[in-house]
Amino acid sequence: MPRIAFKMILHKGKEAEYKKRHDALWPELKNILKEAGISDYAIFLDAETNYLFGVMKIENEAKLDELRHHPIMKKWWAYMHDMMETNPDKSPVSIPLNEVFYLE
């Protein structure tokens, strides 16, 4: 199963609220992520730069791309956009990262 990684930028002072919102992840959002074939999804914070690093396994890249059109995903982005750098559609600015090493 392929893994993808990306980074996003969290606004300074929003660290605790970002974690709080993810600790209370909406069940309906969790369901659509699982239905899209996402697993082993983690987000890490670099406290020095406020970069968020996400890593996930995906079953099907096309299903992942379809999530951007889902109403629940759009609702989540609207809920989170005040905390991070976002695109005009309120989706987070997400910068893909290239894997350079993996130890299984």
Helices and strands as residue ranges (DSSP letters): E 3-9, H 15-23, H 27-35, E 38-46, E 51-58, H 61-66, G 67-69, H 71-80, G 81-83, E 95-97
